[in-house]
Amino acid sequence: MLRLMRKLRKFVADMDKVTLVLTIVLFGFGLFSIATASSREAVVGNINHPFYFYFEKQIKILCICFFAYLFILCFPTKMYKSFFVALAWIGILGANIFLVLNGVITRGASNWIKFGSFQFQPGEFAKPILIVTIAIFIESTVKYFRNPKVKHWVGIAIMFLLGLTTAGFIVLQKDFGTAAINIGIFGVMFLASPILPKEKRIVVGGGVCLLACLVILSSVFNFQIFTDEQKSRVNNFLDPCNESKRNGDGYQVCNAYVAMNLGGLTGVGIGKSTQKYSYIPEPHTDMIFSIIVEEDGFITGAVIIILYMVIITNILLLSSRATTVMGKYICLGVATCIFLHIMINLGGLFGVLPLTGVPLPFMTYGGSFALTLTICLAIVQRIHVETKRYRLKF
């Protein structure tokens, strides 16, 4: 037992303290925010449930995340190249095919699998699998892509097949927010890859032309890419408090504006939000930042955004220090994933992007993304530990 404790202390000593502390602080603050934001929804939306219903459920979710974090830390990253990734791909593709055929429709997207009271979102778990897969592929092909005497189109095609397969299934589920994040992660990793700049320009130019053709064809043949609800979000996200929109498509965002305006610099006080009383539907989910600003103030909201910037910057620094190509690209992918979630969630909340239902890291209630985020951060920590121990050897 003492030997195990010594090993654990040594492992904790080798971990990146900034990422570890910020992970604990942000998840802790998120749990506290869920408790205050969900109190009314727990009582009114669920008959006979106590006000701490969602808070209690989130604690259970975070306990699962804690054990998943420890589990991931135990496995060296070199093991990712073996059967782990293959098994993960089989599982995630099977789940996404099931969703396309028989998914539970929520807000126009069939992106949830439900078994009684248990439910999860496979599209979320595709993110760490995508990041690790592309990082492994780049590491195994880095010399091939750096050779200017060879045409690399076959390798690029394989990379795109690996990078866009899950995104394609998620598009078929009409979950465009999750699909956009998966495509964004792959796009950043592709642009940062050792592929020759000329080839990258050709691929990007071809992609833009292909997208333009798809948009034109969908208009000509009246092909319905978006559901009616999603089209209304895209068409009406600007000026949500306009008289014609505030009681319709702009209802959520307009009331989020009201909440943040009421909060001012220091907030109305913990638990004293008025907008969580039926004005903002499910305020503990994707719109939770507006309740945080209303109760705790703009200063607290600004501090949260600064902490987001710190953790993203720190993960990018870990990427630059990593001793393996795979480690560098995994950290880059994780930083991109967190950034895109923050940008799309807050962009929708502030009315500069359409509202897509993308969760806010550490803050939003729910299990699928919390577990996905935990897995990503655990992999980053494992990479840092291996980097530190490798450097100590030499």
C-alpha positions, 0 to 999 in steps of 0.5 A: 500500500505504501509503495502504491501511495509513493507511486501516486505521489510521484505521478502527481508531482510529475503532472502539469499543475496549471492544467490540473488546478484549472481543471479542478477549479473550473469543474468545481465552479461549474458544479456550483453554477449548475446547482443555482441555475437548475434549482427552479427547473428541478422542482417545476420541470420534474414533479416531486424532485428536490431543488438539488436534483441536477446538482446531485446528478452532476456530482455522480457524473463528475465521480465517473469522470474522476475514475475515467481520468485516473484510468486514462492516466495509467496507460502510456500513450504508445498503447494508443497505437494498438487495439485501443483506437481500433476498438474505439473506432468500431464502437463509435462508428457502430453507435453513429450508424445506429443513431442515423437509423434509429436515433432519438430526435432532440431539437431537430437532431437525432443525436442521442441514444437512450436506454430508459433513464440512461442516455448518451451522445456518441458524437461527443466521444468521437472527438478524442478518438478523432484527435488521437487517430489523426495524431497517430496517422501524422506521426507514422507518415511525417517523413512521407509528407516531408519528402518533396519528391513524392506526390502525397495525394493518396496519404491526404485522401486517407487522412481525410477519410479518417478525419471526416468519417465521423463528421459525415455520420454526425451531419446525417444526424443533423447535429451540425454543432458537433459536426462543425467542431469535429470538422474544425478539429480536423481542419486545424490538425490538417493545416498544422500537419507536415503536408507541403504548403502547396498541397494544403492550398490546393486542398483548401481551394478544392474544399471551398469550391466543393462547398460552394457547389453543394450550396448551389445544388441544394438551392437549385434542387431544393434539398433540405439540409437543415430542419425548419428549427435549424433554418430559423436559427440560422436566418434569425440569430441577428437582432434576436430582441427585434419585435418580430423575433423576441417571442419566437426564434430569438426568445432564448438569446433575447432573454440571455441578453436580459439576464446578463444586463441585469447582472451588471458588474457584480451580479444580482446575488447567488441564487437570485436570478429571475431569468431562470424562472421560465424565461430561459428554458433549461438554464443549466444546460447550454445557456448557463453562462447567462445565468452565471453573469446574471447572478455573479456579474460581468467580472466573474464572467470575464474571469471565467473567459480569462481562465479558459484562455489560460488553460488553452494557452497552457495546453498549446505550450505542452504541445510545443514541449512534447517529445513525440509527434503524436503528443504534439498533435494530440495537445493541439487537437484538445486545445482546438476542441476546447476553443471551438466549444467556447467560441460556438457556445458564447458566439450563439449566446452573444448573437454573433453565431447561430445558436447550436446547442454546443455545451460550454466546457466545465459549466454545462450540465450533462455527462457525455461532454463532461466525460469527453472533456475529462478524457481529453485532459487526462490524455494531455496530462499523460503526455506531459508526464511522459515528456517530463520523465523523458527529459529527466532521463536525458 
